[in-house]
Amino acid sequence: MTGSALAAELALPAGLVLTLLGAAMLYRAAPNQALRPGKPAGRWIARGGWGATLLGLPVLLTWSGPATSVFIWLTALMLVWSLLPLAAAWRAGDRKACK
Protein backbone atom coordinates (compact mmCIF):
# COMPACT_ATOMS: atom_id res chain seq x y z
CA MET A 1 0.00 0.00 0.00
CA THR A 2 1.45 3.36 -1.00
CA GLY A 3 1.55 6.44 1.20
CA SER A 4 -1.14 8.28 -0.75
CA ALA A 5 -3.50 5.29 -0.62
CA LEU A 6 -3.02 5.04 3.13
CA ALA A 7 -3.62 8.77 3.53
CA ALA A 8 -6.83 8.48 1.50
CA GLU A 9 -8.01 5.59 3.69
CA LEU A 10 -7.32 7.51 6.88
CA ALA A 11 -8.96 10.74 5.69
CA LEU A 12 -12.51 9.66 6.56
CA PRO A 13 -11.79 8.46 10.12
CA ALA A 14 -9.47 11.41 10.78
CA GLY A 15 -12.01 13.92 9.50
CA LEU A 16 -14.78 12.35 11.54
CA VAL A 17 -12.69 12.24 14.73
CA LEU A 18 -11.70 15.89 14.31
CA THR A 19 -15.30 16.92 13.66
CA LEU A 20 -16.78 14.89 16.53
CA LEU A 21 -14.12 16.01 19.00
CA GLY A 22 -14.47 19.63 17.94
CA ALA A 23 -18.26 19.52 18.24
CA ALA A 24 -18.01 18.01 21.72
CA MET A 25 -15.54 20.70 22.76
CA LEU A 26 -17.82 23.43 21.41
CA TYR A 27 -20.74 21.96 23.35
CA ARG A 28 -18.61 21.85 26.50
CA ALA A 29 -17.67 25.52 26.01
CA ALA A 30 -21.32 26.63 25.79
CA PRO A 31 -22.59 28.43 28.90
CA ASN A 32 -25.79 26.35 29.13
CA GLN A 33 -24.22 22.92 28.65
CA ALA A 34 -25.27 20.13 30.99
CA LEU A 35 -22.08 18.05 31.04
CA ARG A 36 -20.51 19.95 33.93
CA PRO A 37 -23.00 22.55 35.11
CA GLY A 38 -21.55 25.35 37.17
CA LYS A 39 -18.02 24.72 35.89
CA PRO A 40 -17.29 27.12 33.04
CA ALA A 41 -14.89 25.98 30.37
CA GLY A 42 -11.89 28.04 29.41
CA ARG A 43 -11.61 29.94 26.17
CA TRP A 44 -9.05 27.42 24.92
CA ILE A 45 -11.76 24.74 24.80
CA ALA A 46 -13.90 26.89 22.50
CA ARG A 47 -10.94 27.81 20.32
CA GLY A 48 -9.78 24.21 20.14
CA GLY A 49 -13.31 23.12 19.31
CA TRP A 50 -13.59 25.59 16.46
CA GLY A 51 -10.16 24.60 15.19
CA ALA A 52 -10.86 20.86 15.25
CA THR A 53 -14.33 21.27 13.75
CA LEU A 54 -13.14 23.52 10.95
CA LEU A 55 -10.10 21.32 10.28
CA GLY A 56 -12.35 18.27 9.94
CA LEU A 57 -14.02 19.60 6.78
CA PRO A 58 -10.87 19.98 4.63
CA VAL A 59 -9.73 16.53 5.77
CA LEU A 60 -13.08 15.10 4.66
CA LEU A 61 -12.75 16.97 1.37
CA THR A 62 -9.61 14.96 0.61
CA TRP A 63 -11.66 11.78 0.87
CA SER A 64 -14.75 12.67 -1.18
CA GLY A 65 -16.40 15.42 -3.18
CA PRO A 66 -17.64 18.71 -1.76
CA ALA A 67 -21.33 17.80 -1.42
CA THR A 68 -20.63 14.47 0.28
CA SER A 69 -18.02 15.96 2.59
CA VAL A 70 -20.27 18.82 3.70
CA PHE A 71 -23.13 16.37 4.25
CA ILE A 72 -20.94 14.07 6.38
CA TRP A 73 -19.54 17.06 8.31
CA LEU A 74 -22.95 18.59 9.07
CA THR A 75 -24.44 15.21 9.98
CA ALA A 76 -21.61 14.55 12.44
CA LEU A 77 -22.09 17.99 14.02
CA MET A 78 -25.84 17.44 14.27
CA LEU A 79 -25.34 14.01 15.80
CA VAL A 80 -23.05 15.30 18.56
CA TRP A 81 -25.13 18.39 19.29
CA SER A 82 -28.30 16.28 19.50
CA LEU A 83 -27.08 13.27 21.49
CA LEU A 84 -24.63 14.91 23.90
CA PRO A 85 -27.28 17.05 25.65
CA LEU A 86 -29.57 14.03 25.92
CA ALA A 87 -26.79 11.91 27.40
CA ALA A 88 -25.89 14.66 29.88
CA ALA A 89 -29.53 15.06 30.95
CA TRP A 90 -29.92 11.31 31.32
CA ARG A 91 -26.78 11.13 33.42
CA ALA A 92 -27.96 14.00 35.65
CA GLY A 93 -31.40 12.41 36.00
CA ASP A 94 -29.92 9.08 37.10
CA ARG A 95 -27.81 10.80 39.73
CA LYS A 96 -30.83 12.61 41.19
CA ALA A 97 -32.87 9.40 41.34
CA CYS A 98 -30.19 7.64 43.43
CA LYS A 99 -30.23 10.23 46.22
C-alpha positions in Angstrom: 0.0 0.0 0.0 1.5 3.4 -1.0 1.6 6.4 1.2 -1.1 8.3 -0.8 -3.5 5.3 -0.6 -3.0 5.0 3.1 -3.6 8.8 3.5 -6.8 8.5 1.5 -8.0 5.6 3.7 -7.3 7.5 6.9 -9.0 10.7 5.7 -12.5 9.7 6.6 -11.8 8.5 10.1 -9.5 11.4 10.8 -12.0 13.9 9.5 -14.8 12.3 11.5 -12.7 12.2 14.7 -11.7 15.9 14.3 -15.3 16.9 13.7 -16.8 14.9 16.5 -14.1 16.0 19.0 -14.5 19.6 17.9 -18.3 19.5 18.2 -18.0 18.0 21.7 -15.5 20.7 22.8 -17.8 23.4 21.4 -20.7 22.0 23.4 -18.6 21.8 26.5 -17.7 25.5 26.0 -21.3 26.6 25.8 -22.6 28.4 28.9 -25.8 26.4 29.1 -24.2 22.9 28.7 -25.3 20.1 31.0 -22.1 18.1 31.0 -20.5 19.9 33.9 -23.0 22.6 35.1 -21.6 25.4 37.2 -18.0 24.7 35.9 -17.3 27.1 33.0 -14.9 26.0 30.4 -11.9 28.0 29.4 -11.6 29.9 26.2 -9.0 27.4 24.9 -11.8 24.7 24.8 -13.9 26.9 22.5 -10.9 27.8 20.3 -9.8 24.2 20.1 -13.3 23.1 19.3 -13.6 25.6 16.5 -10.2 24.6 15.2 -10.9 20.9 15.2 -14.3 21.3 13.8 -13.1 23.5 10.9 -10.1 21.3 10.3 -12.3 18.3 9.9 -14.0 19.6 6.8 -10.9 20.0 4.6 -9.7 16.5 5.8 -13.1 15.1 4.7 -12.7 17.0 1.4 -9.6 15.0 0.6 -11.7 11.8 0.9 -14.8 12.7 -1.2 -16.4 15.4 -3.2 -17.6 18.7 -1.8 -21.3 17.8 -1.4 -20.6 14.5 0.3 -18.0 16.0 2.6 -20.3 18.8 3.7 -23.1 16.4 4.3 -20.9 14.1 6.4 -19.5 17.1 8.3 -22.9 18.6 9.1 -24.4 15.2 10.0 -21.6 14.5 12.4 -22.1 18.0 14.0 -25.8 17.4 14.3 -25.3 14.0 15.8 -23.1 15.3 18.6 -25.1 18.4 19.3 -28.3 16.3 19.5 -27.1 13.3 21.5 -24.6 14.9 23.9 -27.3 17.1 25.7 -29.6 14.0 25.9 -26.8 11.9 27.4 -25.9 14.7 29.9 -29.5 15.1 31.0 -29.9 11.3 31.3 -26.8 11.1 33.4 -28.0 14.0 35.6 -31.4 12.4 36.0 -29.9 9.1 37.1 -27.8 10.8 39.7 -30.8 12.6 41.2 -32.9 9.4 41.3 -30.2 7.6 43.4 -30.2 10.2 46.2 
